[in-house]
Amino acid sequence: MAAVRVAAVGVLLAAVAVAAAALNTDGLALLALKFAVTDDPGSGLDTWRDADPDPCGWAGVTCVDGGGGRVAGVELANLSLAGYLPSELSLLSELETLSLPSNRLSGQIPVAISALQKLTTLDLAHNFLSGQIPAGIGRLASLSRLDLSSNQLNGTLPPSIAGLPRLSGVLNLSYNHFVGGIPPEFGGIPVAVSLDLRGNDLAGEIPQVGSLVNQGPTAFDDNPRLCGFPLKIECAGESEEPRIPQSNPGMNPGAAAQVGRPPKRRSSPTVPILAVIVVAAIVAGLVLQWQCRRRCAATTRDEEKESSTKEKSAAVTLAGTEERRGGGEEGELFVAVDDGFGMELEELLRASAYVVGKSRGGIVYRVVPGRGTAVAVRRLSEPDDGDGTESGWRRRRAFEAEAAAIGRARHPNVARLRAYYYAPDEKLLIYDYLGNGSLHSALHGNVPPESRLINC
């Protein structure tokens, strides 16, 4: 069927070339795309005429400056175009952007697309494309953004994608029909890349290598057979809490399996001095927090009466739950300790999250919202004190008292608490994100910002 389509397009191109010998090669390649479109309800391609000398004046087409009519970009989003992608697109040797999202294109992604060596953006999201991802996409040396989400692609995830040398923006393969496990080579994808593998049929344990250990759970959601950290789904036979290996975003994909090895220590004459300074700062902060908590425990009742009005104005009660001090205190509660903290709970829970630290007390994420600055979120893993209504009430009151005490702490060496969230199965503390490193980075050096622990 594909051969028949290619032959038909070839005949049409030949006919067009005879009728319009003035149109350059890039224009003829784009006419192949126009002929491959079987339905154009919005008449988006009406300006694509074979009588023009070049395609630079066509809708959705941009050309190279001073390039003699060579095409640099094709952007045709939200036009409801139906049809398929012809192999003749590979003739656009100067093409940098191919963006065709939110259309009705079907069929397979042409293998010849690997010839577009200057391509930096490939966006084919929200179409009906099927088949496997061509392995040749892994040879697009200039590609920085790849979005194939919300299609009907299948097969396994090609490890070659992880080797794209300039990948720096988006790698979105969500909501397709990919099967199998996540290749360990995906640990070589830079942490700065927004990775999205949601809504597939992936299975097995998430490899604990490279940048994969820094991804939040949102990158792997809606894969029922996927297990392991950072998901809350334990793999079969897993009895201990998974250990997070040392990440190494600078590695090459072939060395992904070795990222778990800790780096060699370097000796430096300034390390003892730095260690003493950092330890002293941490001890001072812990002492200050302990003193605040002790004062709070002694004066909780008096302070609750004085601050009840202020707390009610700062608290955001979720829809369907009870008031802050009313009945049913086991409901959800989100409190902004700082009046200047404007992030909503819904925005916080849906934002991209990256793991920056882990201990027995919980996990620390760097949460990057759609707007505003990043924050550090500590997810507490406290054991339950019992079951029943009374124990749940006590747990909530104890958590609120501790969070209020931490929120009153003010010290240059202690991260500032901005808000907190309580639910029967979830407790979150939200801090300012501090990019100043940690004791580990001071001792060992050469630790990338994405893997630094947060002092919260």
Stockholm file with secondary structure:
# STOCKHOLM 1.0

chainA/1-456         MAAVRVAAVGVLLAAVAVAAAALNTDGLALLALKFAVTDDPGSGLDTWRDADPDPCGWAGVTCVDGGGGRVAGVELANLSLAGYLPSELSLLSELETLSLPSNRLSGQIPVAISALQKLTTLDLAHNFLSGQIPAGIGRLASLSRLDLSSNQLNGTLPPSIAGLPRLSGVLNLSYNHFVGGIPPEFGGIPVAVSLDLRGNDLAGEIPQVGSLVNQGPTAFDDNPRLCGFPLKIECAGESEEPRIPQSNPGMNPGAAAQVGRPPKRRSSPTVPILAVIVVAAIVAGLVLQWQCRRRCAATTRDEEKESSTKEKSAAVTLAGTEERRGGGEEGELFVAVDDGFGMELEELLRASAYVVGKSRGGIVYRVVPGRGTAVAVRRLSEPDDGDGTESGWRRRRAFEAEAAAIGRARHPNVARLRAYYYAPDEKLLIYDYLGNGSLHSALHGNVPPESRLINC
#=GR chainA/1-456 SS CHHHHHHHHHHHHHHHHHHCTTSCHHHHHHHHHHHHEEECTTCTTTTCCTTSSSSTTSTTEEECTTSSSCEEEEECCSSCCEECCCGGGGGCTTCCEEECCSSEEEEECCGGGGGCTTCCEEECCSSEEEECCCGGGGGCTTCCEEECCSSEEEEECCGGGGGCTTCCSEEECCSSEEEECCCGGGGGSCTTSEEECCSSEEEEECCCSGGGGGBCGGGTCSCTEEESTTSSCCCTTCCSCCCCCCCCTTSCGGGGGGTTSCCCCCCCTTHHHHHHHHHHHHHHHHHHHHHHHHHHHHHHHHHHHHHHHHHHHHEECCTTSCCSSSSCTTSCEEEESSTTCCCCHHHHHHSEEEEEEEETTEEEEEEECSSSCCEEEEEECCCCCCCSHHHHHHHHHHHHHHHHHHHHCCCTTSCCEEEEEEETTEEEEEEECCCSCCHHHHHHCCCCGGGCCCCC
#=GC SS_cons         CHHHHHHHHHHHHHHHHHHCTTSCHHHHHHHHHHHHEEECTTCTTTTCCTTSSSSTTSTTEEECTTSSSCEEEEECCSSCCEECCCGGGGGCTTCCEEECCSSEEEEECCGGGGGCTTCCEEECCSSEEEECCCGGGGGCTTCCEEECCSSEEEEECCGGGGGCTTCCSEEECCSSEEEECCCGGGGGSCTTSEEECCSSEEEEECCCSGGGGGBCGGGTCSCTEEESTTSSCCCTTCCSCCCCCCCCTTSCGGGGGGTTSCCCCCCCTTHHHHHHHHHHHHHHHHHHHHHHHHHHHHHHHHHHHHHHHHHHHHEECCTTSCCSSSSCTTSCEEEESSTTCCCCHHHHHHSEEEEEEEETTEEEEEEECSSSCCEEEEEECCCCCCCSHHHHHHHHHHHHHHHHHHHHCCCTTSCCEEEEEEETTEEEEEEECCCSCCHHHHHHCCCCGGGCCCCC
//
